[in-house]
């Protein structure tokens, strides 16, 4: 298990700021990284890589692992999409159908792991 870099209070504060309309890069970056860390805690492993450029990436979900190069199961999206699906404001299926999420590989699926942090509508 990876060492946490963002304390829950700091991550939740940044997330609250973004949800309130903040466009500060530090708030967005902290929110994205915090939610990626939460995903890695929820689904430990190295069979899927979730990328949210330019802010971060995490390997998660148990199963076969890779050791170098591009992993066989990759999920990539922008920060707005990641924050939306991680908080339940955007459905995983809708994000896939509208091409807001790019997923390749047979295990590149976060359904059942989302939302990570449930927020009020």
KEKE-3310 file (N, C-alpha, C; in steps of 0.2 Angstrom, whole numbers, plus 5000, padded with zeros to 4 digits):
npx = (5004:5003:5011:5001:4999:4992:4983:4967:4958:4964:4962:4948:4945:4950:4943:4930:4931:4933:4921:4913:4916:4929:4943:4956:4972:4980:4969:4962:4972:4975:4963:4961:4972:4970:4958:4962:4971:4962:4955:4965:4967:4954:4954:4966:4980:4988:4984:4976:4978:4975:4973:4975:4979:4986:4989:4990:4992:4987:4990:4979:4967:4966:4974:4982:4998:5009:5026:5033:5033:5019:5004:4992:4979:4971:4965:4959:4956:4950:4953:4941:4931:4936:4934:4920:4915:4921:4914:4901:4893:4894:4890:4898:4895:4889:4900:4908:4901:4900:4912:4921:4929:4942:4945:4955:4958:4954:4951:4949:4939:4929:4917:4907:4916:4914:4903:4918:4919:4905:4894:4883:4869)
npy = (4994:5011:5025:5038:5054:5066:5073:5068:5079:5090:5086:5085:5098:5105:5099:5103:5116:5116:5111:5122:5130:5135:5138:5137:5131:5124:5119:5111:5101:5096:5090:5081:5072:5068:5061:5051:5044:5039:5030:5021:5016:5010:5001:4991:4987:4983:4981:4990:5006:5022:5038:5055:5067:5084:5080:5068:5050:5033:5017:5003:4991:4974:4960:4953:4960:4973:4977:4986:4999:5004:5000:4986:4989:5004:5019:5035:5052:5069:5082:5088:5078:5067:5071:5073:5059:5053:5059:5056:5064:5063:5050:5034:5026:5036:5045:5036:5034:5047:5049:5055:5048:5038:5022:5007:4990:4975:4975:4988:4996:5005:5003:5000:5004:5017:5030:5037:5047:5052:5065:5078:5083)
npz = (5000:4996:5003:5010:5003:5004:5016:5023:5028:5021:5008:5007:5009:4998:4988:4992:4989:4975:4971:4975:4965:4963:4953:4955:4952:4962:4970:4962:4958:4971:4974:4964:4965:4979:4977:4968:4977:4986:4978:4976:4989:4991:4981:4980:4971:4955:4942:4934:4927:4932:4924:4926:4918:4919:4932:4940:4942:4946:4951:4952:4958:4960:4953:4938:4936:4929:4925:4918:4906:4896:4904:4902:4905:4905:4910:4906:4909:4910:4923:4927:4924:4931:4944:4944:4942:4953:4963:4961:4954:4941:4931:4928:4917:4909:4907:4899:4888:4882:4879:4888:4896:4892:4890:4890:4887:4895:4909:4912:4920:4931:4937:4950:4959:4961:4967:4975:4985:4992:4988:4992:4982)
capx = (5000:5007:5010:4997:5003:4987:4978:4960:4956:4966:4959:4941:4944:4951:4937:4924:4933:4932:4914:4910:4918:4936:4947:4964:4976:4981:4963:4960:4977:4974:4957:4962:4977:4967:4953:4966:4974:4956:4954:4970:4965:4948:4955:4973:4983:4992:4982:4973:4981:4970:4977:4971:4984:4993:4989:4992:4990:4988:4989:4974:4963:4970:4975:4989:5002:5014:5031:5036:5030:5012:5000:4987:4973:4972:4959:4962:4951:4952:4951:4933:4928:4937:4931:4913:4913:4923:4910:4895:4890:4894:4889:4903:4892:4888:4906:4911:4896:4901:4920:4924:4933:4945:4947:4957:4960:4948:4949:4948:4932:4929:4910:4906:4921:4912:4908:4923:4916:4898:4893:4876:4868)
capy = (5000:5017:5030:5044:5061:5071:5071:5068:5085:5094:5084:5086:5105:5106:5096:5107:5123:5115:5110:5128:5134:5137:5136:5137:5125:5120:5116:5105:5096:5092:5086:5075:5068:5065:5056:5045:5040:5036:5025:5016:5013:5006:4995:4991:4982:4986:4979:4995:5013:5028:5044:5061:5072:5083:5080:5062:5043:5028:5010:5000:4985:4968:4955:4953:4966:4974:4980:4992:5001:5005:4994:4984:4992:5011:5023:5042:5057:5076:5083:5089:5072:5063:5074:5071:5052:5051:5061:5054:5069:5061:5042:5031:5024:5042:5047:5032:5035:5053:5049:5059:5044:5034:5016:5002:4984:4971:4976:4995:4998:5007:5002:4997:5007:5024:5036:5037:5051:5054:5072:5080:5086)
capz = (5000:4995:5008:5008:5003:5005:5022:5021:5029:5016:5001:5007:5009:4991:4985:4993:4986:4968:4970:4976:4959:4963:4947:4957:4950:4968:4973:4957:4959:4977:4974:4959:4969:4984:4975:4966:4983:4989:4974:4977:4995:4990:4976:4980:4966:4950:4936:4931:4929:4931:4923:4926:4916:4921:4939:4943:4940:4951:4949:4957:4956:4960:4947:4935:4936:4924:4928:4915:4899:4896:4907:4897:4906:4906:4910:4906:4908:4912:4930:4929:4923:4937:4950:4943:4943:4959:4968:4960:4950:4934:4931:4925:4910:4905:4905:4894:4882:4879:4877:4893:4899:4888:4894:4885:4891:4897:4916:4912:4922:4938:4939:4957:4964:4961:4968:4980:4990:4990:4989:4991:4975)
cpx = (5004:5006:5006:5001:4998:4983:4971:4957:4958:4963:4952:4940:4945:4945:4931:4925:4931:4925:4910:4912:4925:4940:4955:4967:4978:4975:4962:4965:4976:4968:4958:4967:4974:4962:4957:4969:4968:4955:4959:4969:4959:4949:4962:4975:4986:4990:4978:4977:4976:4974:4973:4977:4982:4994:4991:4990:4991:4987:4984:4971:4968:4970:4982:4992:5007:5020:5035:5032:5022:5008:4995:4980:4973:4966:4961:4956:4954:4950:4944:4929:4929:4934:4923:4911:4915:4918:4903:4890:4889:4894:4895:4901:4891:4895:4909:4907:4898:4908:4923:4930:4936:4948:4949:4959:4954:4946:4949:4941:4932:4922:4911:4911:4919:4905:4912:4921:4910:4896:4886:4875:4866)
cpy = (5006:5021:5036:5050:5066:5069:5072:5075:5090:5092:5086:5094:5108:5104:5101:5114:5122:5115:5117:5133:5137:5134:5136:5131:5120:5116:5110:5100:5092:5088:5080:5070:5064:5059:5050:5041:5036:5030:5019:5012:5008:5000:4994:4986:4986:4984:4984:5002:5018:5034:5050:5067:5079:5082:5074:5056:5039:5022:5007:4994:4979:4964:4955:4960:4967:4978:4986:4993:5003:4999:4992:4987:4999:5014:5030:5046:5064:5076:5084:5082:5067:5065:5072:5064:5050:5053:5059:5059:5068:5053:5040:5029:5031:5045:5043:5034:5042:5054:5054:5055:5039:5028:5010:4996:4981:4972:4984:4997:4999:5006:4998:5000:5014:5025:5034:5041:5054:5061:5074:5084:5094)
cpz = (5000:5001:5006:5008:5005:5011:5020:5022:5023:5009:5001:5006:5002:4987:4986:4990:4978:4967:4971:4970:4959:4956:4949:4955:4956:4971:4968:4958:4965:4977:4969:4963:4975:4982:4972:4972:4986:4985:4975:4984:4995:4986:4975:4974:4961:4943:4931:4932:4927:4930:4923:4924:4917:4928:4943:4940:4946:4948:4954:4954:4956:4954:4945:4935:4930:4928:4924:4908:4901:4899:4902:4899:4909:4905:4911:4905:4911:4920:4932:4928:4929:4943:4950:4945:4950:4965:4967:4956:4943:4934:4926:4917:4906:4902:4899:4888:4878:4878:4882:4896:4893:4892:4889:4890:4894:4905:4917:4914:4929:4941:4945:4962:4965:4964:4974:4986:4988:4992:4988:4985:4976)
residu = (UNK:UNK:UNK:UNK:UNK:UNK:UNK:UNK:UNK:UNK:UNK:UNK:UNK:UNK:UNK:UNK:UNK:UNK:UNK:UNK:UNK:UNK:UNK:UNK:UNK:UNK:UNK:UNK:UNK:UNK:UNK:UNK:UNK:UNK:UNK:UNK:UNK:UNK:UNK:UNK:UNK:UNK:UNK:UNK:UNK:UNK:UNK:UNK:UNK:UNK:UNK:UNK:UNK:UNK:UNK:UNK:UNK:UNK:UNK:UNK:UNK:UNK:UNK:UNK:UNK:UNK:UNK:UNK:UNK:UNK:UNK:UNK:UNK:UNK:UNK:UNK:UNK:UNK:UNK:UNK:UNK:UNK:UNK:UNK:UNK:UNK:UNK:UNK:UNK:UNK:UNK:UNK:UNK:UNK:UNK:UNK:UNK:UNK:UNK:UNK:UNK:UNK:UNK:UNK:UNK:UNK:UNK:UNK:UNK:UNK:UNK:UNK:UNK:UNK:UNK:UNK:UNK:UNK:UNK:UNK:UNK)
# end
